[in-house]
Amino acid sequence: MASVSVFSVPWGKLYRRQLWDDVTFPVDQAAKDDFTTWRVYLGAERLAFMNTGLYMYRQRPDSLSARQNSTKIFTLAAVEKWIATLALLGLDVAPEIEAYRLRLLSHRSKMELHDAQDVVTYKTVCHTLKMLDKYCPGAKS
């Protein structure tokens, strides 16, 4: 199973329509892609991809990703749900834990940089990083 960080966006792909029969985008979440697309991939019998840059990405200063705090766009809850589902299915979650650790580090940095007021979230992120350091060999912050 490929990393969530590689396959989280739904655009630029072809799907069998039936893969979306039981999958919907949440209406109450930011980063809807992070909560949804991996569910489609789990339902597929086969995945194929080309590791070729065929898409040009233009970064604009007025885009959502430039204006919004990335901790709101790239949520922790989405990756936590992804990892929990993979673990429940008995699949290897080691690569996903590394992607999760990197997202936690990014969140911690952004919160420290912007003097975040959400102390509970900040402490939860710090504690989770400590637990990953303690219980997941190779996942060092």
Buried (B, 14 or more C-beta within 10 A) or exposed (E): BEEBBEBBEBEEEEBEEEBBEEBEEEEEBBBBBBBBBBBBBBBEEEEEEEEEEEEEEEEEEEEEEEEEEBBEEBBBEBBBBBBEBBEEEEEEBEBBBBBBBBBBBBBBEBBEEEEBEEEEBBEBBBEBBEEBBEEBEEBEE
